[in-house]
Amino acid sequence: MTALLPVPAAAPPVADATARRRRRRREALAGYLFLSPGLVLFIVFIAGPFAAAMVLSLYSWDLLTPREFVGLDNFTRLLSDPLLPRVMANTFLFAFASVATHIGGGLLLALAVNRPMNRVLSYFTRSAIFFPFLLSWAAVALLWKYVLDPGFGLVAYYLGRIGIDAPNWFVDPSWSLTAIIGIDFWYTIGFTFIILLAGLQTVPTELVEAARTDGANSRQILFNVIIPMMSPVLFFATIITFIGAFQIFDPIHIITGGGPENSTRTIVMYLYQTGFQAFQIGYASAIAILIFFVIMGVTLLQFWGARKWVHER
C-alpha cells in the first residue's frame, strides 16, 4: 500500500506580507540610489543656487561689508530701473531672432542633407555643419571679431572687392546686435540641425509616398505631411533654442561688452555687470529671479500654444 506524501504547509500570511514589504523596500532603495546622482546635482547646481538667490535678493550686499536686509526693495528697483526695458528688449529681440533663424535654417539644412547622396559626402556635410558647435565660445567670438573687422577682416576685404564699404559691425549700434545674431547662428545651428535631422528621419516614408502618389507637390508635402509629423521635434527645438538664446552671454562679453550704446546688452550681461563689476549682489540676485520667471513664463506659454499645432503620434 502506497504511503501518502505529506502536503507542505502553506506559508503564513504574515510571513508573505513581511517578505513583500522587504522586497518593496529593496526596490525603493535601489530606485533612490539610481536617482541620487541626478538629485545631488540638481540640489547643488539648481535648487541650492536658486534658494540662495532668493535669500540674497532680500539684502543689499557688496561682498565686502555686512549684508543689510532691505526686503523687497531690490524688486521695487527693477520696476523703476531705466536701463531694464532696453536690456529686456535686446534680449527678447535676440531670442526671437535666434529661434526664427535656427528653426528655419536648421529645417532647410536637414531637408537638404536628408536625401539620397554618397555616404562619404553625407558624413562630411553633417560633420561640417555640426563642427562649429564643438568649439568654445571664446574661440568663436575672437575668430569672428577679426573676420568682421572693418579694417582687415575677410568680410570687409571681399565687400570692398565689389565696391561695398563694410559697416563697423561692433561699433555701429544699428549693426552690432545683428552681427551677434549672425555669429550665434553660425556657432549653434549645428545643434538645431542635428535635432531636426533626427526628427525628419522619423517621418514615415509611406506617408510621403502616399501624398506624392495623390499628386501633392513638394511644398504641399512639406507643410501638410512633414512639418505636422515633425511638430513634437520642432516644439522641443523651439523651447531649447529660446532658453539658450535668452541666456546669451559669452560673445557679447568678449566682443562688445554690451555696447555700443547698450545695443547688445542683454539681461544676463546686465546681471553679470551688476553683480560682478558693480558688486550689487542683492540687486543682481533679483535680476536672476526675474530671468527665471521670464523663461518659465515664456516656456509655459509655449506649452499652452503647443496644443494648437503640435500633433502627437
Secondary structure, DSSP 4 states (H G I P E B T S, - for coil): -PPPPPPPPPPPHHHHHHHHHHHHHHHHHHHHHHHHHHHHHHIIIIIHHHHHHHHHTTEE--SSS--EE-TTHHHHHHHH-SSHHHHHHHHHHHHHHHHHHHHHHHHHHHHHHSSS--HHHHHHHHHHHHGGGGS-HHHHHHHHHHHT-TTT-HHHHHHHHTT-PPP-TTTSHHHHHHHHHHHHHHHHHHHHHHHHHHHHTTS-HHHHHHHHHTT--HHHHIIIIIHHHHHHHHHHHHHHHHHHHHT--HHIIIIITT-STTTT--HHHHHHIIIIIS--HHHHHHHHHHHHHHHHHHHHHHHHHHHHH----
